[in-house]
Amino acid sequence: MAQSPTADVIVLFGGTGDLAQRMLFASLYFLDADGFLADDFRVIATARAEMTAEAFADQVHESIKVRAGGVDAKVWKRFSARLDYVGGDATKPAGMVALKKSLGDAKTPIFFLALSPSLFAPVCAALGEAGLGGPSSRIVLEKPIGRDLQSSIVINDAVGAVFPEQSVFRIDHYLGKETVQNLIALRFANTLFEPLWNNLTIDHVQITVAETEGVGDRWPYYDEYGALRDMVQNHMLQLLCLVAMEPPSDMAPESLRNEKVKVLRSLRPFTRADVQSISVRGQYTPGVVGGGSAAGYESERGQASNTETFVALRADIDNWRWAGVPFFLRTGKRLPERRTQIAIQFKPVPHSIFGDHAKADLVANRLVIDLQPDEDIELTLMNQAPGLTQGGMRLQSLPLSLSLLRAYSGPNARRRIAYERLLLDVMHGNGTLFVRRDEVEQAWTWIDGIEAAWADSGMVPKPYAAGSWGPAGAFALIERSERAWYD
């Protein structure tokens, strides 16, 4: 694989926005603190607001100092010297004049669009007219890339008219999490798991992304997208692909991304005939979360809505490895706890030699991968229960834990922001953890099929109380196969 040139500047469009202020500047600051930024690397922010570079630096300082550890004066002095700010409308060619001047003789710039997807096309067109596009530049697109297949194609065509595919980095911050990357190491750096990673030994897989907060002020965006488009289409399908993909030939970007696309192409389409038995839509109503009262979605929005805030699905992958193994996906707002988790449930032993007295003690192995709030990998194994007993051996299940928090704890340890890894990879032109165009469009094809089946069958969101695990139908969905959610 040819070595890509290292970027010498990053331009953050939407530099005054929430994503940039909460995540991106802090990530760049920590990369600087750890010595990953070259001495001449620069950070340029641009937005419509007019302000001086000094005032903007003060704003960035305020956003970073709330992080654990605060701001180190020596690192801040170095980092603030890299900062610049350019005000203007980036969707217009005239808005690129000052930006182009600030870029100067930069050879490999990164353009990070922390903007609404509706602005991707005009900003790319303006970059192209200003002569800032092309293969020597890199562009980062924050999800979502459209709201369905057709709008995604329009956006990708507009971006592709200015930037070649190898220069486009579609970001999903879940792929920057340490535990997600560790899933790749777990599968392909150990002989223990891969021979068992198939329908002969795995009973089913559960992927849960649960959030305690509601939609709040984000309802104008959320009401257009809903839980299916907002969470399942990107985060959850990415996790599913990493669990289900075949071993890539190497860690080159195209090798890994090719295998993920194969998984997406193997997903069984939803139909009007089966959608009501293998999917659930829900919308939260008033309830109690974390000991406090929580409003319903419609009262937050101010009027009635048909948007789902909860989705549960049974996904089937029609290939040799996974035939007959259901993947159960569940995500929602206003659930009892914040959790992102993958549970791999293995099949029980084919025959128990321990007698009836140990029957209730014998449970099948389970591999649980927690992404948040804590990063942990736990394998549940059967063990002899210590102590003397009459009538034979007693069993108990015990966890083997690979906790990143415990394994890498120390006075200088901190939990990295997922964007740190992703920004570093963009700087070095490594697209392994980013999403390719055909991957995005294949995911949208499957999601659009679910939306169409919902519409054809007249499925509307079922109410669930805030603080619960969703509508009753979510439990019936998995219980039909004589399984249960791992809670």
C-alpha positions as CSV (number, residue, x, y, z in Angstrom):
1,M,0.0,0.0,0.0
2,A,1.5,3.3,-1.1
3,Q,2.3,5.8,1.7
4,S,-0.1,8.8,1.5
5,P,1.4,12.3,2.2
6,T,0.7,13.7,5.6
7,A,-1.8,16.6,5.7
8,D,-0.4,20.0,6.7
9,V,-3.6,21.8,7.6
10,I,-7.2,21.0,8.6
11,V,-10.1,23.4,7.8
12,L,-13.2,22.9,10.1
13,F,-16.3,24.1,8.4
14,G,-18.9,24.8,11.1
15,G,-16.1,25.7,13.4
16,T,-18.5,27.4,15.9
17,G,-21.0,24.5,15.9
18,D,-21.6,22.0,18.6
19,L,-19.6,19.1,17.1
20,A,-16.5,21.2,16.5
21,Q,-16.6,22.8,19.9
22,R,-17.4,19.6,21.9
23,M,-15.3,17.0,20.0
24,L,-13.1,18.2,17.2
25,F,-11.0,20.9,18.8
26,A,-10.5,18.9,22.0
27,S,-9.4,15.9,19.8
28,L,-6.9,18.0,17.9
29,Y,-5.7,19.5,21.2
30,F,-5.0,16.1,22.7
31,L,-3.3,14.9,19.5
32,D,-1.0,17.9,19.9
33,A,-0.4,17.1,23.6
34,D,0.6,13.5,22.6
35,G,3.0,14.8,19.9
36,F,1.0,13.6,16.9
37,L,0.8,17.0,15.1
38,A,3.7,18.1,13.0
39,D,5.3,21.4,14.0
40,D,3.9,23.2,10.9
41,F,0.4,21.7,11.1
42,R,-2.3,24.3,11.2
43,V,-6.0,24.4,12.3
44,I,-8.3,26.8,10.5
45,A,-12.0,27.2,11.5
46,T,-14.6,28.8,9.4
47,A,-18.2,29.8,10.0
48,R,-20.6,32.6,9.0
49,A,-20.0,34.5,12.2
50,E,-17.5,37.3,12.1
51,M,-14.9,37.3,14.9
52,T,-11.2,37.7,15.4
53,A,-8.8,34.8,15.6
54,E,-8.1,35.8,19.2
55,A,-11.7,35.8,20.2
56,F,-12.2,32.4,18.6
57,A,-9.2,31.0,20.3
58,D,-10.7,32.1,23.6
59,Q,-13.9,30.2,22.7
60,V,-11.9,27.0,21.9
61,H,-10.0,27.3,25.2
62,E,-13.3,27.4,27.1
63,S,-14.6,24.3,25.3
64,I,-11.4,22.3,26.0
65,K,-11.0,23.3,29.7
66,V,-14.1,21.4,30.7
67,R,-12.5,18.2,29.7
68,A,-10.9,15.9,32.3
69,G,-7.4,17.2,33.1
70,G,-8.2,20.8,31.9
71,V,-5.8,22.7,29.7
72,D,-2.0,22.4,30.0
73,A,-0.5,25.9,29.6
74,K,2.5,24.7,27.6
75,V,0.3,22.6,25.2
76,W,-2.2,25.4,24.8
77,K,0.5,27.9,23.9
78,R,1.6,25.5,21.1
79,F,-1.9,24.6,20.0
80,S,-3.3,28.1,20.0
81,A,-0.5,29.2,17.7
82,R,-1.8,26.8,15.1
83,L,-5.3,28.2,15.3
84,D,-6.8,30.6,12.8
85,Y,-10.4,31.7,12.1
86,V,-12.0,32.8,8.8
87,G,-15.6,34.2,8.7
88,G,-17.7,33.9,5.6
89,D,-20.4,32.0,3.7
90,A,-18.6,28.8,2.5
91,T,-21.4,27.9,0.1
92,K,-20.5,30.9,-2.1
93,P,-17.3,31.2,-4.2
94,A,-16.8,34.7,-2.6
95,G,-16.7,33.1,0.8
96,M,-13.7,31.0,-0.3
97,V,-11.5,34.1,-1.0
98,A,-10.3,34.7,2.5
99,L,-10.1,31.0,3.2
100,K,-7.8,30.4,0.2
101,K,-5.6,33.3,1.4
102,S,-5.4,31.7,4.9
103,L,-4.5,28.3,3.4
104,G,-1.5,29.9,1.6
105,D,0.8,27.3,0.2
106,A,-0.8,24.3,1.9
107,K,-0.1,21.2,-0.2
108,T,-2.4,18.6,1.5
109,P,-5.4,20.3,3.2
110,I,-8.2,18.5,5.0
111,F,-11.7,19.9,4.7
112,F,-13.9,18.7,7.5
113,L,-17.6,19.5,6.9
114,A,-19.2,19.6,10.4
115,L,-22.3,20.9,8.7
116,S,-25.8,19.9,7.8
117,P,-25.8,17.4,4.9
118,S,-27.8,20.0,2.9
119,L,-24.7,22.1,2.7
120,F,-22.3,19.4,1.5
121,A,-23.0,19.9,-2.2
122,P,-22.7,23.7,-2.3
123,V,-19.6,23.8,-0.1
124,C,-17.9,21.2,-2.3
125,A,-18.9,23.1,-5.4
126,A,-17.4,26.3,-3.9
127,L,-14.2,24.5,-3.0
128,G,-14.0,23.2,-6.6
129,E,-14.5,26.7,-8.1
130,A,-11.8,28.0,-5.8
131,G,-9.4,25.4,-7.0
132,L,-9.2,23.8,-3.6
133,G,-10.5,20.3,-4.5
134,G,-8.8,17.5,-6.3
135,P,-6.7,14.5,-5.3
136,S,-4.2,16.4,-3.2
137,S,-7.0,17.5,-0.8
138,R,-9.1,15.4,1.6
139,I,-12.6,15.9,2.6
140,V,-14.4,14.6,5.7
141,L,-18.2,14.2,5.7
142,E,-20.0,13.9,9.0
143,K,-23.0,11.6,9.0
144,P,-25.7,11.4,7.9
145,I,-25.0,11.2,4.1
146,G,-28.5,12.0,3.0
147,R,-31.8,10.6,4.4
148,D,-32.4,7.9,1.8
149,L,-30.7,6.3,-1.1
150,Q,-31.7,8.9,-3.6
151,S,-30.5,11.9,-1.5
152,S,-27.3,10.0,-0.7
153,I,-26.6,9.5,-4.4
154,V,-27.2,13.3,-5.0
155,I,-24.7,14.2,-2.2
156,N,-22.1,11.7,-3.3
157,D,-22.3,12.8,-6.9
158,A,-21.8,16.4,-5.8
159,V,-18.8,15.5,-3.6
160,G,-17.4,13.1,-6.3
161,A,-17.5,15.9,-8.9
162,V,-14.8,17.7,-6.9
163,F,-13.0,15.0,-4.9
164,P,-12.0,11.5,-6.0
165,E,-13.3,8.7,-3.9
166,Q,-9.9,7.9,-2.3
167,S,-9.9,11.5,-1.0
168,V,-13.4,11.3,0.6
169,F,-13.6,10.2,4.3
170,R,-17.1,9.5,5.4
171,I,-16.9,9.5,9.2
172,D,-18.8,7.4,11.7
173,H,-17.3,8.2,15.1
174,Y,-18.3,4.7,16.5
175,L,-15.5,3.3,14.4
176,G,-13.0,5.4,16.3
177,K,-13.9,3.8,19.6
178,E,-11.2,1.6,21.1
179,T,-13.5,-1.3,21.7
180,V,-14.8,-1.3,18.2
181,Q,-11.3,-1.5,16.9
182,N,-10.6,-4.2,19.5
183,L,-13.4,-6.3,18.0
184,I,-11.2,-6.6,14.8
185,A,-8.2,-7.6,17.0
186,L,-10.4,-10.0,19.0
187,R,-11.6,-11.8,15.9
188,F,-8.5,-11.9,13.7
189,A,-5.6,-11.9,16.1
190,N,-6.7,-14.9,18.2
191,T,-7.1,-18.5,17.0
192,L,-9.7,-19.0,19.8
193,F,-12.7,-17.2,18.3
194,E,-12.6,-17.4,14.5
195,P,-13.2,-21.1,14.2
196,L,-16.3,-20.7,16.4
197,W,-17.6,-17.5,14.7
198,N,-20.3,-19.1,12.6
199,N,-23.8,-20.7,12.6
200,L,-22.5,-24.0,14.0
201,T,-21.7,-22.5,17.4
202,I,-23.4,-19.1,17.7
203,D,-27.1,-19.0,18.5
204,H,-27.8,-15.3,17.9
205,V,-26.4,-11.8,18.2
206,Q,-27.8,-8.8,19.9
207,I,-26.8,-5.2,19.3
208,T,-28.2,-2.5,21.6
209,V,-27.7,1.2,21.4
210,A,-29.8,2.7,24.3
211,E,-29.9,6.4,25.2
212,T,-31.5,7.9,28.3
213,E,-31.9,11.4,26.9
214,G,-34.8,12.5,24.7
215,V,-34.7,14.4,21.5
216,G,-35.1,17.9,23.1
217,D,-34.1,20.8,20.9
218,R,-32.9,18.4,18.1
219,W,-36.4,17.6,17.1
220,P,-36.4,19.5,13.8
221,Y,-33.6,17.2,12.6
222,Y,-34.8,14.1,14.4
223,D,-38.4,14.4,13.2
224,E,-37.1,14.2,9.6
225,Y,-34.9,11.1,10.2
226,G,-36.2,9.1,13.1
227,A,-34.4,6.3,14.9
228,L,-34.1,4.0,11.9
229,R,-32.3,6.6,9.7
230,D,-30.4,8.2,12.6
231,M,-29.0,5.2,14.4
232,V,-29.6,1.9,12.5
233,Q,-28.4,3.1,9.1
234,N,-24.9,4.1,10.2
235,H,-23.8,3.1,13.8
236,M,-25.7,-0.2,14.2
237,L,-25.0,-1.5,10.7
238,Q,-21.3,-0.7,11.1
239,L,-21.3,-2.7,14.3
240,L,-23.2,-5.5,12.5
241,C,-20.7,-5.6,9.7
242,L,-17.7,-5.8,12.0
243,V,-19.3,-8.8,13.8
244,A,-20.4,-10.6,10.6
245,M,-17.8,-9.9,8.0
246,E,-15.4,-12.5,6.6
247,P,-11.7,-12.2,7.5
248,P,-10.1,-9.6,5.2
249,S,-6.8,-10.5,3.4
250,D,-5.1,-7.6,5.3
251,M,-5.8,-4.4,7.0
252,A,-5.6,-2.3,3.9
253,P,-8.7,0.0,3.6
254,E,-10.2,-1.6,0.6
255,S,-9.7,-5.1,2.0
256,L,-11.7,-4.4,5.1
257,R,-14.3,-2.3,3.4
258,N,-14.9,-4.9,0.7
259,E,-15.9,-7.4,3.4
260,K,-18.3,-5.0,5.1
261,V,-20.1,-4.4,1.7
262,K,-20.5,-8.1,1.3
263,V,-22.4,-8.3,4.6
264,L,-24.7,-5.4,3.6
265,R,-25.5,-7.1,0.3
266,S,-26.4,-10.3,2.1
267,L,-28.9,-8.7,4.4
268,R,-32.4,-10.2,3.8
269,P,-34.8,-7.5,2.6
270,F,-37.9,-6.7,4.6
271,T,-41.3,-7.3,2.9
272,R,-44.8,-6.2,3.7
273,A,-45.6,-9.8,4.6
274,D,-43.0,-10.2,7.4
275,V,-42.3,-6.6,8.6
276,Q,-44.8,-6.6,11.4
277,S,-43.3,-9.8,12.9
278,I,-39.6,-8.9,12.6
279,S,-39.7,-5.2,13.4
280,V,-41.1,-2.8,16.0
281,R,-41.5,1.0,15.9
282,G,-42.0,3.0,19.1
283,Q,-42.3,6.6,20.3
284,Y,-41.7,7.6,23.9
285,T,-44.5,9.1,26.0
286,P,-44.2,10.8,29.5
287,G,-42.4,8.7,32.1
288,V,-39.6,8.6,34.6
289,V,-35.9,8.4,33.7
290,G,-33.1,8.5,36.2
291,G,-35.5,9.3,39.0
292,G,-36.9,12.4,37.3
293,S,-40.0,13.0,35.2
294,A,-39.5,13.0,31.4
295,A,-41.8,14.5,28.8
296,G,-43.1,12.6,25.8
297,Y,-41.8,13.2,22.3
298,E,-44.9,14.9,21.0
299,S,-44.8,17.4,23.8
300,E,-41.2,18.2,23.1
301,R,-42.1,18.6,19.4
302,G,-45.2,20.6,20.2
303,Q,-47.6,18.5,18.1
304,A,-48.4,14.9,17.0
305,S,-45.8,13.1,15.0
306,N,-45.4,9.7,13.2
307,T,-41.6,9.6,13.9
308,E,-40.2,6.6,15.7
309,T,-37.8,7.1,18.6
310,F,-37.4,3.4,19.1
311,V,-36.6,0.6,16.7
312,A,-36.2,-3.2,17.2
313,L,-35.4,-5.4,14.2
314,R,-34.5,-9.0,13.4
315,A,-31.9,-9.0,10.7
316,D,-30.9,-12.1,8.8
317,I,-27.7,-12.5,6.8
318,D,-28.2,-14.9,3.9
319,N,-24.8,-16.4,3.5
320,W,-23.0,-19.6,4.5
321,R,-21.5,-18.3,7.7
322,W,-24.6,-16.8,9.2
323,A,-27.6,-18.8,7.7
324,G,-30.1,-19.3,10.5
325,V,-28.5,-17.0,13.0
326,P,-30.7,-14.0,13.8
327,F,-29.2,-10.6,14.6
328,F,-31.5,-8.6,16.9
329,L,-31.0,-4.8,16.7
330,R,-32.5,-2.4,19.3
331,T,-32.1,1.3,19.7
332,G,-34.1,4.1,21.3
333,K,-34.4,7.3,23.2
334,R,-35.5,7.7,26.8
335,L,-34.6,4.1,27.7
336,P,-33.6,3.1,31.3
337,E,-29.9,3.3,30.8
338,R,-27.2,4.5,28.4
339,R,-25.6,1.5,26.8
340,T,-24.0,0.5,23.6
341,Q,-23.4,-3.3,23.6
342,I,-22.9,-6.3,21.3
343,A,-23.8,-9.7,22.8
344,I,-22.7,-12.8,21.0
345,Q,-24.8,-15.7,22.4
346,F,-23.2,-19.1,21.8
347,K,-25.3,-22.3,21.6
348,P,-25.5,-24.6,24.7
349,V,-23.4,-27.7,24.9
350,P,-25.1,-30.5,22.9
351,H,-25.3,-32.8,25.9
352,S,-24.8,-32.3,29.7
353,I,-22.9,-34.9,31.6
354,F,-23.6,-33.3,35.0
355,G,-27.0,-34.7,35.8
356,D,-30.4,-33.1,36.5
357,H,-29.1,-31.3,39.7
358,A,-26.8,-29.1,37.6
359,K,-29.3,-28.5,34.8
360,A,-30.4,-25.1,36.1
361,D,-26.8,-24.1,36.6
362,L,-25.6,-24.8,33.1
363,V,-25.8,-21.8,30.8
364,A,-24.5,-21.2,27.4
365,N,-21.3,-19.1,26.9
366,R,-21.8,-15.5,26.0
367,L,-19.4,-12.9,24.7
368,V,-20.5,-9.3,25.6
369,I,-18.7,-6.3,24.1
370,D,-19.5,-3.0,25.9
371,L,-18.7,0.2,24.0
372,Q,-20.3,2.7,26.3
373,P,-20.5,4.0,29.0
374,D,-17.6,1.6,29.9
375,E,-15.4,-0.2,27.4
376,D,-15.2,-3.8,28.3
377,I,-15.1,-7.3,26.7
378,E,-16.5,-10.1,28.9
379,L,-16.7,-13.8,28.1
380,T,-18.9,-15.9,30.4
381,L,-17.6,-19.4,31.0
382,M,-18.8,-22.3,33.1
383,N,-16.8,-23.3,36.1
384,Q,-17.1,-25.7,39.0
385,A,-18.6,-24.0,42.1
386,P,-16.1,-24.2,44.9
387,G,-17.0,-26.2,48.1
388,L,-18.2,-29.6,49.0
389,T,-21.6,-30.9,47.7
390,Q,-23.5,-34.2,47.7
391,G,-24.9,-35.7,44.6
392,G,-22.3,-34.5,42.0
393,M,-20.6,-31.4,40.7
394,R,-22.2,-28.0,40.9
395,L,-21.6,-25.4,38.3
396,Q,-21.5,-21.6,38.1
397,S,-20.9,-19.1,35.3
398,L,-17.9,-16.8,35.7
399,P,-16.8,-13.8,33.6
400,L,-13.4,-13.4,32.0
401,S,-13.1,-9.6,31.6
402,L,-10.9,-7.5,29.3
403,S,-11.7,-4.1,30.7
404,L,-9.8,-1.3,28.9
405,L,-10.5,0.9,31.9
406,R,-8.8,-1.5,34.3
407,A,-6.1,-2.8,31.9
408,Y,-4.9,0.7,30.9
409,S,-5.5,2.7,34.1
410,G,-3.0,4.9,35.7
411,P,-2.3,8.4,36.8
412,N,-1.8,9.6,33.2
413,A,-4.5,7.4,31.6
414,R,-7.5,9.1,30.1
415,R,-10.3,7.9,27.9
416,R,-9.7,9.0,24.3
417,I,-12.2,10.8,22.2
418,A,-13.2,8.6,19.2
419,Y,-12.5,11.4,16.8
420,E,-8.8,11.4,17.8
421,R,-8.1,8.2,16.0
422,L,-10.2,9.2,13.1
423,L,-8.6,12.6,12.6
424,L,-5.2,11.0,12.9
425,D,-6.1,8.5,10.2
426,V,-7.3,11.3,7.9
427,M,-4.1,13.2,8.4
428,H,-2.2,10.1,7.2
429,G,-4.7,9.2,4.4
430,N,-5.7,5.9,6.0
431,G,-9.3,5.2,5.0
432,T,-9.7,1.8,6.9
433,L,-12.1,3.1,9.6
434,F,-14.2,5.2,7.1
435,V,-17.2,4.4,5.0
436,R,-16.9,3.9,1.3
437,R,-19.6,5.2,-1.1
438,D,-21.0,1.8,-2.1
439,E,-21.2,0.9,1.6
440,V,-23.3,3.9,2.3
441,E,-25.6,3.3,-0.6
442,Q,-26.0,-0.4,0.1
443,A,-27.0,0.4,3.7
444,W,-29.5,3.0,2.5
445,T,-31.0,0.4,0.1
446,W,-31.7,-1.9,3.0
447,I,-33.1,0.9,5.2
448,D,-35.3,2.2,2.4
449,G,-36.7,-1.3,2.1
450,I,-37.7,-1.3,5.7
451,E,-39.3,2.2,5.4
452,A,-41.2,1.0,2.3
453,A,-42.4,-2.1,4.1
454,W,-43.6,0.0,7.1
455,A,-45.5,2.3,4.8
456,D,-47.1,-0.6,2.8
457,S,-48.2,-2.4,6.0
458,G,-49.4,0.8,7.7
459,M,-47.1,0.4,10.7
460,V,-47.1,3.3,13.0
461,P,-45.0,3.8,16.2
462,K,-46.3,2.2,19.3
463,P,-46.2,4.2,22.5
464,Y,-43.8,3.3,25.3
465,A,-43.2,5.1,28.6
466,A,-40.0,7.0,29.0
467,G,-37.7,4.9,31.2
468,S,-38.9,1.6,29.9
469,W,-37.2,-0.7,27.4
470,G,-39.6,0.2,24.6
471,P,-43.0,-1.1,23.4
472,A,-44.2,-4.6,24.4
473,G,-43.8,-5.6,20.8
474,A,-40.0,-5.4,21.2
475,F,-40.1,-8.3,23.7
476,A,-42.5,-10.3,21.6
477,L,-40.1,-9.8,18.6
478,I,-37.3,-11.8,20.2
479,E,-39.5,-14.1,22.3
480,R,-41.1,-15.5,19.1
481,S,-37.7,-17.2,18.5
482,E,-37.7,-18.4,22.2
483,R,-34.9,-16.0,23.1
484,A,-34.8,-12.9,25.3
485,W,-33.0,-9.5,25.4
486,Y,-29.8,-9.5,27.4
487,D,-30.5,-6.9,30.1
